[in-house]
């Protein structure tokens, strides 16, 4: 009986490893700029419903790396991954809806996707959600919420580590000291609650 159980455990472990390798290989190929291999490895996985592979295809279509640039096709793949809760795809959809180049500008949809991604701890989505609050796009303008999200995102949200700091300093000039204190407390609670219910 114990021998049978060990055989079953080994099969599950080995099967899981075999299934995971093509996805890891696809991600490594994409990250290395080997888009032909990334596409060949990602497509069958994406068609089987693997959200990370769907995201890779979305990126390839939106950038034109490995495939002819096709933003509508990118949106298709991003949406499939985003609907499964894949934070990076949700963030990409937020950017696409905010820009409106393919789907038509829709700030409410942008906020929806940024929020879903931000609540998973995706720093760039937190930054962009904060900017939506700051500018009153898709949500009522709210400097306290904007400050909170941008503060939570911090320097890891952008290639420019000073961007969050610059945005926060600019907002502080437009806020009362009580509002800044409130926003900092909300940011602390948001982080403690792992970004849920912020």
Backbone as CSV, one residue per row, in Angstrom:
resi,resn,N_x,N_y,N_z,CA_x,CA_y,CA_z,C_x,C_y,C_z
1,UNK,0.822,-1.190,0.000,0.000,0.000,0.000,0.873,1.263,0.000
2,UNK,1.908,1.279,0.857,2.805,2.432,0.918,3.575,2.569,-0.389
3,UNK,4.000,1.453,-0.954,4.724,1.475,-2.226,3.849,2.085,-3.319
4,UNK,2.555,1.712,-3.356,1.618,2.252,-4.355,1.465,3.764,-4.176
5,UNK,1.370,4.206,-2.935,1.236,5.632,-2.650,2.472,6.382,-3.124
6,UNK,3.658,5.852,-2.867,4.891,6.499,-3.310,4.958,6.581,-4.834
7,UNK,4.535,5.543,-5.513,4.514,5.561,-6.974,3.570,6.658,-7.465
8,UNK,2.396,6.773,-6.858,1.432,7.812,-7.257,1.994,9.204,-7.025
9,UNK,2.628,9.417,-5.861,3.224,10.719,-5.561,4.305,11.041,-6.578
10,UNK,5.151,10.075,-6.889,6.215,10.294,-7.877,5.647,10.650,-9.239
11,UNK,4.598,9.982,-9.644,3.974,10.289,-10.937,3.414,11.695,-10.969
12,UNK,2.775,12.109,-9.888,2.216,13.465,-9.831,3.337,14.492,-9.910
13,UNK,4.391,14.260,-9.137,5.516,15.189,-9.153,6.147,15.241,-10.536
14,UNK,6.393,14.103,-11.135,7.008,14.070,-12.461,6.096,14.661,-13.515
15,UNK,4.806,14.359,-13.460,3.858,14.911,-14.432,3.789,16.420,-14.303
16,UNK,3.740,16.910,-13.072,3.710,18.356,-12.862,4.948,19.026,-13.427
17,UNK,6.091,18.379,-13.264,7.336,18.935,-13.784,7.332,18.955,-15.303
18,UNK,6.864,17.895,-15.910,6.820,17.826,-17.367,5.903,18.920,-17.912
19,UNK,4.766,19.143,-17.247,3.821,20.156,-17.721,4.343,21.567,-17.482
20,UNK,5.145,21.765,-16.438,5.627,23.096,-16.116,6.784,23.524,-17.022
21,UNK,7.603,22.589,-17.495,8.781,22.937,-18.264,8.490,23.724,-19.540
22,UNK,7.508,23.348,-20.362,7.265,24.141,-21.568,6.889,25.595,-21.250
23,UNK,6.178,25.802,-20.165,5.812,27.156,-19.780,7.045,27.947,-19.339
24,UNK,7.886,27.314,-18.551,9.133,27.983,-18.144,10.019,28.232,-19.357
25,UNK,10.076,27.267,-20.256,10.882,27.436,-21.471,10.344,28.591,-22.320
26,UNK,9.019,28.696,-22.410,8.404,29.788,-23.171,8.768,31.135,-22.556
27,UNK,8.694,31.225,-21.239,9.011,32.491,-20.552,10.483,32.842,-20.736
28,UNK,11.360,31.839,-20.604,12.798,32.087,-20.798,13.082,32.527,-22.230
29,UNK,12.436,31.877,-23.200,12.633,32.257,-24.603,12.165,33.692,-24.834
30,UNK,11.009,34.046,-24.273,10.482,35.405,-24.433,11.439,36.420,-23.805
31,UNK,11.836,36.150,-22.568,12.735,37.072,-21.860,14.079,37.227,-22.568
32,UNK,14.531,36.161,-23.266,15.800,36.201,-23.987,15.665,36.836,-25.373
33,UNK,14.433,37.168,-25.764,14.227,37.749,-27.086,14.149,36.729,-28.194
34,UNK,14.006,35.476,-27.843,13.865,34.404,-28.833,12.366,34.202,-29.079
35,UNK,11.795,35.116,-29.844,10.342,35.175,-29.988,9.772,34.033,-30.823
36,UNK,10.548,33.510,-31.752,10.052,32.377,-32.547,9.775,31.188,-31.627
37,UNK,10.738,30.867,-30.767,10.539,29.759,-29.836,9.469,30.089,-28.804
38,UNK,9.457,31.319,-28.341,8.448,31.720,-27.349,7.038,31.527,-27.910
39,UNK,6.855,31.906,-29.167,5.543,31.733,-29.793,5.176,30.279,-29.970
40,UNK,6.131,29.478,-30.450,5.869,28.040,-30.652,5.536,27.340,-29.349
41,UNK,6.212,27.713,-28.279,5.973,27.077,-26.985,4.712,27.619,-26.302
42,UNK,4.453,28.905,-26.470,3.328,29.540,-25.760,1.969,29.216,-26.362
43,UNK,1.879,29.216,-27.689,0.558,29.080,-28.316,-0.211,27.839,-27.862
44,UNK,0.357,26.631,-27.918,-0.440,25.476,-27.494,-0.840,25.560,-26.020
45,UNK,0.044,26.088,-25.199,-0.283,26.237,-23.780,-1.385,27.272,-23.586
46,UNK,-1.299,28.365,-24.330,-2.323,29.415,-24.249,-3.677,28.880,-24.697
47,UNK,-3.664,28.106,-25.765,-4.920,27.537,-26.269,-5.521,26.537,-25.287
48,UNK,-4.676,25.955,-24.423,-5.153,25.036,-23.391,-5.576,25.789,-22.124
49,UNK,-5.419,27.120,-22.125,-5.891,27.919,-20.999,-4.843,28.342,-19.998
50,UNK,-3.569,28.199,-20.294,-2.518,28.609,-19.360,-2.359,30.132,-19.397
51,UNK,-2.744,30.792,-18.325,-2.728,32.259,-18.265,-1.347,32.857,-18.531
52,UNK,-0.252,32.316,-17.972,1.056,32.914,-18.284,1.394,32.851,-19.780
53,UNK,1.011,31.770,-20.436,1.252,31.653,-21.875,0.367,32.625,-22.651
54,UNK,-0.863,32.809,-22.198,-1.752,33.781,-22.839,-1.167,35.181,-22.720
55,UNK,-0.600,35.470,-21.551,0.035,36.778,-21.348,1.212,36.962,-22.303
56,UNK,2.044,35.931,-22.436,3.197,36.025,-23.342,2.725,36.313,-24.766
57,UNK,1.704,35.597,-25.225,1.189,35.863,-26.580,0.664,37.291,-26.689
58,UNK,-0.047,37.741,-25.660,-0.536,39.120,-25.663,0.597,40.116,-25.816
59,UNK,1.668,39.900,-25.069,2.826,40.803,-25.161,3.457,40.751,-26.548
60,UNK,3.532,39.566,-27.109,4.130,39.438,-28.439,3.299,40.179,-29.484
61,UNK,1.981,40.086,-29.361,1.119,40.789,-30.325,1.112,42.297,-30.088
62,UNK,1.134,42.731,-28.838,1.071,44.171,-28.593,2.371,44.864,-28.994
63,UNK,3.501,44.155,-28.856,4.792,44.759,-29.203,5.224,44.485,-30.637
64,UNK,4.641,43.477,-31.268,5.073,43.092,-32.601,6.337,42.249,-32.584
65,UNK,6.668,41.695,-31.443,7.834,40.815,-31.332,7.408,39.371,-31.553
66,UNK,7.829,38.791,-32.670,7.497,37.401,-32.972,6.258,37.245,-33.826
67,UNK,5.382,38.211,-33.785,4.161,38.229,-34.605,3.985,39.634,-35.141
68,UNK,3.220,39.754,-36.197,2.872,41.082,-36.677,2.070,41.770,-35.578
69,UNK,2.392,43.033,-35.330,1.691,43.757,-34.273,0.193,43.762,-34.550
70,UNK,-0.569,43.353,-33.565,-2.022,43.252,-33.699,-2.625,43.449,-32.309
71,UNK,-2.987,44.686,-32.015,-3.467,45.003,-30.673,-4.792,44.322,-30.348
72,UNK,-5.632,44.108,-31.348,-6.892,43.400,-31.087,-6.616,41.961,-30.657
73,UNK,-5.648,41.322,-31.296,-5.260,39.963,-30.906,-4.609,39.970,-29.521
74,UNK,-3.842,41.009,-29.231,-3.238,41.145,-27.901,-4.319,41.242,-26.832
75,UNK,-5.331,42.056,-27.095,-6.431,42.216,-26.131,-7.124,40.879,-25.886
76,UNK,-7.312,40.113,-26.948,-7.949,38.794,-26.806,-7.182,37.928,-25.813
77,UNK,-5.861,37.861,-25.984,-5.045,37.009,-25.114,-4.923,37.583,-23.712
78,UNK,-4.758,38.911,-23.616,-4.696,39.530,-22.285,-5.994,39.285,-21.511
79,UNK,-7.123,39.419,-22.189,-8.407,39.239,-21.502,-8.553,37.803,-20.990
80,UNK,-8.139,36.833,-21.795,-8.243,35.443,-21.343,-7.397,35.219,-20.089
81,UNK,-6.196,35.772,-20.065,-5.336,35.637,-18.885,-5.875,36.458,-17.715
82,UNK,-6.343,37.662,-18.007,-6.867,38.543,-16.951,-8.107,37.951,-16.298
83,UNK,-8.946,37.332,-17.089,-10.157,36.708,-16.532,-9.826,35.559,-15.573
84,UNK,-8.610,35.046,-15.681,-8.150,34.009,-14.758,-7.415,34.604,-13.554
85,UNK,-7.366,35.939,-13.489,-6.727,36.590,-12.359,-5.241,36.861,-12.523
86,UNK,-4.731,36.805,-13.752,-3.306,37.029,-13.990,-3.019,38.535,-13.931
87,UNK,-2.322,38.972,-12.874,-2.150,40.398,-12.569,-1.492,41.188,-13.693
88,UNK,-0.466,40.639,-14.328,0.220,41.372,-15.396,-0.717,41.627,-16.582
89,UNK,-1.563,40.660,-16.896,-2.516,40.834,-17.994,-3.584,41.859,-17.612
90,UNK,-4.010,41.847,-16.369,-4.988,42.834,-15.910,-4.411,44.239,-16.036
91,UNK,-3.159,44.392,-15.657,-2.483,45.689,-15.790,-2.412,46.133,-17.250
92,UNK,-2.038,45.208,-18.140,-1.963,45.540,-19.563,-3.326,45.989,-20.101
93,UNK,-4.390,45.287,-19.686,-5.734,45.701,-20.118,-6.072,47.088,-19.600
94,UNK,-5.688,47.376,-18.366,-5.912,48.721,-17.830,-5.250,49.770,-18.698
95,UNK,-4.003,49.528,-19.086,-3.294,50.492,-19.941,-3.969,50.636,-21.299
96,UNK,-4.417,49.503,-21.847,-5.055,49.544,-23.165,-6.367,50.327,-23.103
97,UNK,-7.163,50.087,-22.060,-8.421,50.830,-21.927,-8.175,52.303,-21.628
98,UNK,-7.139,52.614,-20.869,-6.844,54.019,-20.585,-6.422,54.747,-21.858
99,UNK,-5.582,54.089,-22.672,-5.105,54.707,-23.916,-6.190,54.727,-24.985
100,UNK,-7.013,53.693,-25.010,-8.127,53.639,-25.949,-7.752,53.409,-27.390
101,UNK,-6.560,52.896,-27.648,-6.128,52.753,-29.037,-6.870,51.659,-29.792
102,UNK,-7.266,50.587,-29.101,-7.901,49.456,-29.775,-9.358,49.322,-29.369
103,UNK,-9.598,49.397,-28.095,-10.920,49.102,-27.552,-11.765,50.344,-27.344
104,UNK,-11.212,51.500,-27.587,-11.901,52.739,-27.284,-11.590,53.120,-25.845
105,UNK,-11.319,54.390,-25.645,-10.971,54.843,-24.300,-12.128,54.600,-23.348
106,UNK,-11.841,53.957,-22.246,-12.859,53.655,-21.245,-12.191,53.671,-19.876
107,UNK,-12.241,54.830,-19.226,-11.563,54.987,-17.952,-12.136,54.082,-16.867
108,UNK,-13.428,53.804,-16.925,-14.022,52.902,-15.928,-13.440,51.496,-16.054
109,UNK,-13.295,51.011,-17.280,-12.684,49.693,-17.497,-11.211,49.709,-17.097
110,UNK,-10.528,50.802,-17.401,-9.112,50.910,-17.012,-8.980,50.791,-15.496
111,UNK,-9.819,51.521,-14.762,-9.774,51.467,-13.298,-10.084,50.056,-12.803
112,UNK,-11.073,49.419,-13.415,-11.434,48.046,-13.012,-10.230,47.116,-13.109
113,UNK,-9.529,47.143,-14.240,-8.407,46.236,-14.444,-7.204,46.629,-13.608
114,UNK,-6.938,47.940,-13.479,-5.846,48.369,-12.608,-6.111,47.909,-11.169
115,UNK,-7.348,48.076,-10.701,-7.668,47.707,-9.322,-7.475,46.201,-9.088
116,UNK,-7.967,45.387,-10.025,-7.805,43.932,-9.874,-6.330,43.549,-9.790
117,UNK,-5.517,44.180,-10.600,-4.083,43.910,-10.580,-3.437,44.487,-9.317
118,UNK,-3.804,45.707,-8.961,-3.235,46.379,-7.785,-3.517,45.596,-6.513
119,UNK,-4.694,45.011,-6.425,-5.056,44.252,-5.229,-4.255,42.955,-5.096
120,UNK,-3.548,42.596,-6.152,-2.655,41.432,-6.091,-1.209,41.856,-5.818
121,UNK,-1.020,43.148,-5.567,0.313,43.643,-5.251,1.144,44.055,-6.443
122,UNK,0.535,44.192,-7.614,1.267,44.587,-8.822,1.553,46.094,-8.742
123,UNK,2.816,46.440,-8.463,3.192,47.825,-8.190,2.882,48.792,-9.341
124,UNK,3.185,48.473,-10.603,2.831,49.419,-11.662,1.317,49.688,-11.730
125,UNK,0.500,48.667,-11.498,-0.952,48.876,-11.490,-1.361,49.767,-10.324
126,UNK,-0.701,49.618,-9.187,-0.987,50.476,-8.033,-0.670,51.927,-8.373
127,UNK,0.461,52.138,-9.026,0.849,53.485,-9.426,-0.177,54.085,-10.392
128,UNK,-0.568,53.317,-11.407,-1.504,53.831,-12.398,-2.893,54.058,-11.795
129,UNK,-3.308,53.195,-10.876,-4.581,53.399,-10.192,-4.530,54.694,-9.383
130,UNK,-3.403,54.931,-8.724,-3.230,56.189,-7.989,-3.318,57.392,-8.909
131,UNK,-2.737,57.293,-10.081,-2.811,58.398,-11.043,-4.243,58.618,-11.529
132,UNK,-5.006,57.532,-11.665,-6.415,57.675,-12.074,-7.195,58.440,-10.995
133,UNK,-6.941,58.127,-9.730,-7.582,58.866,-8.632,-7.114,60.319,-8.613
134,UNK,-5.834,60.522,-8.827,-5.304,61.900,-8.821,-5.963,62.757,-9.891
135,UNK,-6.175,62.161,-11.061,-6.713,62.920,-12.192,-8.229,62.829,-12.312
136,UNK,-8.876,62.032,-11.466,-10.331,61.893,-11.544,-10.780,61.207,-12.823
137,UNK,-10.047,60.210,-13.248,-10.396,59.475,-14.472,-10.943,58.101,-14.096
138,UNK,-12.210,57.872,-14.384,-12.850,56.598,-14.084,-13.300,56.468,-12.634
139,UNK,-12.887,57.406,-11.824,-13.272,57.497,-10.409,-13.339,58.983,-10.056
140,UNK,-14.082,59.329,-9.009,-14.047,60.733,-8.578,-12.632,61.111,-8.129
141,UNK,-12.223,62.326,-8.426,-10.893,62.761,-8.012,-10.782,62.667,-6.494
142,UNK,-9.705,62.039,-6.023,-9.532,61.804,-4.597,-8.030,61.737,-4.319
143,UNK,-7.474,62.849,-3.834,-6.037,62.909,-3.591,-5.611,61.964,-2.468
144,UNK,-6.480,61.726,-1.495,-6.130,60.823,-0.396,-5.949,59.404,-0.946
145,UNK,-6.896,58.923,-1.745,-6.776,57.578,-2.342,-5.607,57.535,-3.322
146,UNK,-5.440,58.610,-4.085,-4.318,58.653,-5.030,-2.996,58.530,-4.282
147,UNK,-2.846,59.318,-3.235,-1.616,59.296,-2.445,-1.403,57.910,-1.856
148,UNK,-2.479,57.312,-1.347,-2.379,55.976,-0.763,-1.832,54.974,-1.776
149,UNK,-2.444,54.914,-2.977,-2.025,53.919,-3.972,-0.601,54.176,-4.469
150,UNK,-0.273,55.435,-4.707,1.071,55.748,-5.200,2.104,55.439,-4.120
151,UNK,1.762,55.715,-2.873,2.638,55.404,-1.760,2.851,53.905,-1.620
152,UNK,1.767,53.137,-1.740,1.855,51.673,-1.660,2.741,51.133,-2.786
153,UNK,2.596,51.700,-3.972,3.388,51.244,-5.128,4.873,51.465,-4.896
154,UNK,5.212,52.620,-4.359,6.595,52.929,-4.035,7.517,52.944,-5.236
155,UNK,8.821,52.914,-4.984,9.802,53.039,-6.061,9.853,51.845,-7.011
156,UNK,9.307,50.694,-6.613,9.367,49.503,-7.477,8.350,49.567,-8.622
157,UNK,7.527,50.606,-8.650,6.456,50.698,-9.635,6.909,51.191,-10.998
158,UNK,8.096,51.726,-11.072,8.521,52.354,-12.316,10.009,52.128,-12.524
159,UNK,10.431,52.223,-13.778,11.860,52.152,-14.074,12.575,53.353,-13.464
160,UNK,11.834,54.423,-13.248,12.381,55.601,-12.583,11.990,55.536,-11.108
161,UNK,12.929,55.137,-10.237,12.578,54.940,-8.836,12.097,56.211,-8.138
162,UNK,12.397,57.373,-8.702,11.975,58.625,-8.086,10.571,59.048,-8.504
163,UNK,9.942,58.355,-9.455,8.641,58.782,-9.956,7.594,58.849,-8.850
164,UNK,7.480,57.818,-8.056,6.485,57.824,-6.973,6.753,58.979,-6.018
165,UNK,8.009,59.159,-5.676,8.382,60.245,-4.757,8.009,61.606,-5.339
166,UNK,8.281,61.816,-6.610,7.961,63.082,-7.270,6.449,63.312,-7.280
167,UNK,5.687,62.249,-7.618,4.222,62.375,-7.629,3.682,62.691,-6.234
168,UNK,4.207,61.995,-5.232,3.741,62.215,-3.858,4.066,63.630,-3.392
169,UNK,5.263,64.105,-3.683,5.644,65.466,-3.275,4.760,66.505,-3.950
170,UNK,4.442,66.282,-5.223,3.561,67.207,-5.928,2.155,67.217,-5.337
171,UNK,1.665,66.053,-4.951,0.330,65.968,-4.367,0.293,66.582,-2.976
172,UNK,1.379,66.424,-2.208,1.425,66.995,-0.856,1.221,68.504,-0.876
173,UNK,1.672,69.145,-1.954,1.495,70.598,-2.071,0.023,70.970,-2.280
174,UNK,-0.790,69.996,-2.706,-2.217,70.255,-2.960,-3.117,69.691,-1.859
175,UNK,-2.509,69.072,-0.844,-3.272,68.428,0.220,-3.008,69.125,1.552
176,UNK,-3.957,68.975,2.472,-3.742,69.470,3.822,-2.883,68.457,4.589
177,UNK,-2.239,68.877,5.663,-1.472,67.921,6.471,-2.339,66.763,6.983
178,UNK,-3.596,67.034,7.326,-4.491,65.965,7.784,-4.759,64.952,6.672
179,UNK,-4.909,65.431,5.436,-5.134,64.518,4.319,-3.909,63.633,4.076
180,UNK,-2.725,64.209,4.189,-1.500,63.433,3.998,-1.394,62.372,5.086
181,UNK,-1.689,62.747,6.328,-1.652,61.787,7.439,-2.663,60.669,7.207
182,UNK,-3.861,61.029,6.778,-4.896,60.025,6.488,-4.449,59.085,5.371
183,UNK,-3.874,59.634,4.315,-3.424,58.819,3.181,-2.311,57.863,3.608
184,UNK,-1.401,58.332,4.431,-0.306,57.468,4.902,-0.850,56.331,5.765
185,UNK,-1.847,56.636,6.600,-2.456,55.598,7.441,-3.199,54.579,6.569
186,UNK,-3.910,55.063,5.541,-4.594,54.149,4.620,-3.586,53.258,3.891
187,UNK,-2.453,53.838,3.506,-1.407,53.052,2.826,-0.868,51.979,3.754
188,UNK,-0.658,52.317,5.029,-0.163,51.344,5.994,-1.167,50.196,6.150
189,UNK,-2.459,50.536,6.285,-3.494,49.511,6.434,-3.628,48.675,5.171
190,UNK,-3.552,49.333,4.036,-3.669,48.623,2.752,-2.562,47.589,2.614
191,UNK,-1.340,47.984,2.943,-0.210,47.062,2.871,-0.381,45.923,3.871
192,UNK,-0.823,46.255,5.077,-1.017,45.223,6.108,-2.095,44.219,5.706
193,UNK,-3.093,44.691,4.955,-4.192,43.811,4.493,-3.882,43.175,3.144
194,UNK,-2.616,43.238,2.732,-2.176,42.654,1.461,-2.977,43.205,0.271
195,UNK,-3.251,44.502,0.344,-3.853,45.289,-0.746,-5.332,44.982,-0.991
196,UNK,-5.975,44.266,-0.110,-7.407,43.942,-0.259,-8.236,45.008,0.451
197,UNK,-9.301,45.428,-0.176,-10.227,46.375,0.428,-9.688,47.780,0.568
198,UNK,-8.750,48.127,-0.252,-8.151,49.470,-0.168,-9.061,50.431,-0.877
